[in-house]
Amino acid sequence: MLMLSLLFLAYMPSNIEAFSSAPYSLSRRRTPCSPSTIQAATLENITEEEPAESPFLPTASAADGVLLLEPLSQHVNSIITSSESLFTSITDVTTNAIQSRSFDKDAIINYSVFIITIAIVLEHIFSVDIGITRGFTPIEIAERIALDNWHSYTHILSTAPIQTKAVTSATVYTIGDIIAQRQQGTEVGKLDRWRIVRSLAAGGIGHGPMSHVWYHLSDDLFENFLHLHAWWDFLPKIAVDQLVFGPIWNNSYILLLGAMQLQKPEQIWEDMKRTTIPLVVSGLKLWPFVHCITYGLIPVENRLLWVDAVEILWVTILAGEASGDSDKDVDVGAEALVAVETNDGSLR
């Protein structure tokens, strides 16, 4: 032990001298050293190395040593300014959109009624064969839906003919009045709902039941009383329809609308006298040709459905003509009769 101690003491001074004389590098030497020595070497390296310049790091002022954040502050301020501008623009656009639509309650009501009605109709149409089309191809399903809906309609028509025809005409006159108003440039939110209701009531109360009675009466008159069974027997039927039933229905329509508007009897009577002949003349533009099919090919129970389908097309054409003619008189007394030939009041 004594010998080892002497050897260690003899070796120690030379090591200390070599350590103190060797240059110290923190990155290359791993020789153990005291904490004070590490601190001194680290400070020496920091003072000798040049710091990298960065626009996002604070720079030290040589004059007063205050840390300045100019580049970073400018960048942050530009981002904040741009964000505030974008937020302001979005807020303005949203506010204007809400203000322009929030008070259009009529449009919301009208669109809601249309959407609900269409949804109910489509649900009824496409659910007619629910549960019995498993394994069918899409084409077979489409064919089956069309046929079964037609069979369903004819079954209801045979069990309740007057009610079915009333609903059919009410539907057509509602659609016709909406088309007439839209063709005149009326926006959906500005549609006159009471006028539409009056047209619906006139079609349901008047046109459907009256047409049912007339078509059966006409067939009985010509087939059972006059015994006309020739191929041309539809021609006198058309003539009587246009000259007798046409004026009766047009005046009944004006009477119904005037009563629902609480007009005075004198005013209703004046409207009838003023419009009777013009409405007959207007009807001659289309209905004699349509009634060649009505009385020549269509069974008596389905004639109203055929006529109502043509009426929708007729209303569209007449309303379009009236909307393009600004000089045409568009008030003939009953508001749904748009001029003499712009609404379903002139329709058969």
Solvent accessible surface area in square Angstrom, and as a share of the most:
residue,aa,sasa,rsa
1,M,183,0.82
2,L,132,0.66
3,M,133,0.59
4,L,116,0.58
5,S,52,0.34
6,L,96,0.48
7,L,113,0.56
8,F,122,0.51
9,L,115,0.57
10,A,79,0.61
11,Y,133,0.50
12,M,77,0.34
13,P,81,0.51
14,S,62,0.40
15,N,60,0.31
16,I,98,0.50
17,E,122,0.55
18,A,58,0.45
19,F,78,0.32
20,S,84,0.54
21,S,88,0.56
22,A,39,0.30
23,P,122,0.77
24,Y,73,0.28
25,S,24,0.15
26,L,80,0.40
27,S,101,0.65
28,R,200,0.73
29,R,90,0.33
30,R,228,0.83
31,T,62,0.36
32,P,122,0.77
33,C,39,0.23
34,S,53,0.35
35,P,113,0.71
36,S,79,0.51
37,T,47,0.27
38,I,75,0.38
39,Q,119,0.53
40,A,61,0.47
41,A,9,0.07
42,T,45,0.26
43,L,102,0.51
44,E,99,0.45
45,N,53,0.27
46,I,113,0.57
47,T,111,0.65
48,E,116,0.52
49,E,124,0.56
50,E,156,0.70
51,P,112,0.71
52,A,95,0.74
53,E,170,0.76
54,S,36,0.23
55,P,82,0.52
56,F,111,0.46
57,L,106,0.53
58,P,60,0.38
59,T,74,0.43
60,A,81,0.62
61,S,31,0.20
62,A,116,0.90
63,A,100,0.78
64,D,99,0.51
65,G,49,0.47
66,V,79,0.46
67,L,113,0.56
68,L,74,0.37
69,L,93,0.46
70,E,101,0.45
71,P,54,0.34
72,L,67,0.33
73,S,47,0.31
74,Q,123,0.55
75,H,89,0.40
76,V,65,0.37
77,N,87,0.45
78,S,58,0.38
79,I,92,0.47
80,I,86,0.44
81,T,86,0.50
82,S,73,0.47
83,S,61,0.40
84,E,106,0.47
85,S,67,0.43
86,L,114,0.57
87,F,144,0.60
88,T,74,0.43
89,S,57,0.37
90,I,99,0.50
91,T,59,0.34
92,D,74,0.38
93,V,103,0.59
94,T,66,0.38
95,T,56,0.33
96,N,93,0.47
97,A,48,0.37
98,I,104,0.53
99,Q,105,0.46
100,S,82,0.53
101,R,177,0.65
102,S,51,0.33
103,F,162,0.68
104,D,60,0.31
105,K,136,0.58
106,D,61,0.32
107,A,14,0.11
108,I,104,0.53
109,I,78,0.40
110,N,5,0.03
111,Y,114,0.43
112,S,45,0.29
113,V,79,0.45
114,F,54,0.23
115,I,112,0.57
116,I,103,0.52
117,T,70,0.41
118,I,100,0.51
119,A,53,0.41
120,I,109,0.55
121,V,74,0.43
122,L,84,0.42
123,E,110,0.49
124,H,117,0.52
125,I,61,0.31
126,F,127,0.53
127,S,35,0.23
128,V,52,0.30
129,D,7,0.04
130,I,139,0.71
131,G,73,0.70
132,I,92,0.47
133,T,28,0.16
134,R,231,0.84
135,G,77,0.74
136,F,73,0.30
137,T,69,0.40
138,P,110,0.69
139,I,128,0.65
140,E,82,0.37
141,I,54,0.28
142,A,62,0.48
143,E,101,0.45
144,R,87,0.32
145,I,24,0.12
146,A,65,0.51
147,L,102,0.51
148,D,28,0.14
149,N,32,0.17
150,W,105,0.37
151,H,107,0.48
152,S,39,0.25
153,Y,49,0.19
154,T,42,0.24
155,H,118,0.53
156,I,85,0.43
157,L,6,0.03
158,S,85,0.55
159,T,92,0.53
160,A,27,0.21
161,P,38,0.24
162,I,80,0.40
163,Q,115,0.51
164,T,13,0.08
165,K,3,0.01
166,A,19,0.15
167,V,100,0.58
168,T,17,0.10
169,S,0,0.00
170,A,13,0.10
171,T,70,0.41
172,V,15,0.08
173,Y,0,0.00
174,T,24,0.14
175,I,68,0.34
176,G,1,0.01
177,D,0,0.00
178,I,34,0.17
179,I,38,0.19
180,A,0,0.00
181,Q,6,0.03
182,R,110,0.40
183,Q,64,0.29
184,Q,70,0.31
185,G,62,0.60
186,T,35,0.20
187,E,111,0.50
188,V,23,0.13
189,G,7,0.07
190,K,140,0.59
191,L,8,0.04
192,D,57,0.29
193,R,87,0.32
194,W,184,0.64
195,R,22,0.08
196,I,19,0.10
197,V,73,0.42
198,R,38,0.14
199,S,0,0.00
200,L,81,0.40
201,A,21,0.16
202,A,0,0.00
203,G,0,0.00
204,G,14,0.14
205,I,115,0.58
206,G,3,0.03
207,H,0,0.00
208,G,0,0.00
209,P,34,0.22
210,M,53,0.24
211,S,0,0.00
212,H,26,0.12
213,V,90,0.52
214,W,26,0.09
215,Y,2,0.01
216,H,60,0.27
217,L,100,0.50
218,S,2,0.01
219,D,20,0.10
220,D,71,0.37
221,L,67,0.33
222,F,7,0.03
223,E,61,0.27
224,N,101,0.52
225,F,146,0.61
226,L,81,0.40
227,H,127,0.57
228,L,44,0.22
229,H,129,0.57
230,A,38,0.29
231,W,201,0.71
232,W,105,0.37
233,D,23,0.12
234,F,37,0.16
235,L,93,0.46
236,P,36,0.23
237,K,5,0.02
238,I,15,0.07
239,A,48,0.37
240,V,43,0.24
241,D,0,0.00
242,Q,10,0.05
243,L,123,0.61
244,V,66,0.38
245,F,7,0.03
246,G,3,0.03
247,P,25,0.16
248,I,88,0.45
249,W,0,0.00
250,N,5,0.02
251,N,35,0.18
252,S,26,0.17
253,Y,0,0.00
254,I,2,0.01
255,L,89,0.44
256,L,44,0.22
257,L,1,0.01
258,G,1,0.01
259,A,57,0.44
260,M,70,0.31
261,Q,56,0.25
262,L,161,0.80
263,Q,35,0.16
264,K,145,0.62
265,P,102,0.64
266,E,118,0.53
267,Q,84,0.37
268,I,13,0.07
269,W,147,0.52
270,E,84,0.38
271,D,4,0.02
272,M,27,0.12
273,K,111,0.47
274,R,124,0.45
275,T,1,0.01
276,T,36,0.21
277,I,128,0.65
278,P,46,0.29
279,L,2,0.01
280,V,26,0.15
281,V,84,0.48
282,S,3,0.02
283,G,3,0.03
284,L,81,0.40
285,K,111,0.47
286,L,39,0.20
287,W,0,0.00
288,P,32,0.20
289,F,145,0.61
290,V,13,0.08
291,H,0,0.00
292,C,53,0.32
293,I,65,0.33
294,T,0,0.00
295,Y,11,0.04
296,G,39,0.38
297,L,139,0.69
298,I,38,0.19
299,P,82,0.52
300,V,34,0.20
301,E,60,0.27
302,N,31,0.16
303,R,14,0.05
304,L,2,0.01
305,L,59,0.30
306,W,73,0.26
307,V,0,0.00
308,D,1,0.00
309,A,59,0.46
310,V,20,0.12
311,E,0,0.00
312,I,49,0.25
313,L,113,0.56
314,W,18,0.06
315,V,1,0.01
316,T,45,0.26
317,I,77,0.39
318,L,2,0.01
319,A,0,0.00
320,G,28,0.27
321,E,89,0.40
322,A,6,0.04
323,S,56,0.36
324,G,71,0.68
325,D,56,0.29
326,S,112,0.72
327,D,136,0.71
328,K,54,0.23
329,D,100,0.52
330,V,86,0.50
331,D,94,0.49
332,V,9,0.05
333,G,18,0.17
334,A,2,0.02
335,E,57,0.25
336,A,1,0.01
337,L,4,0.02
338,V,6,0.03
339,A,3,0.03
340,V,43,0.25
341,E,30,0.13
342,T,1,0.01
343,N,1,0.01
344,D,2,0.01
345,G,0,0.00
346,S,2,0.01
347,L,0,0.00
348,R,5,0.02
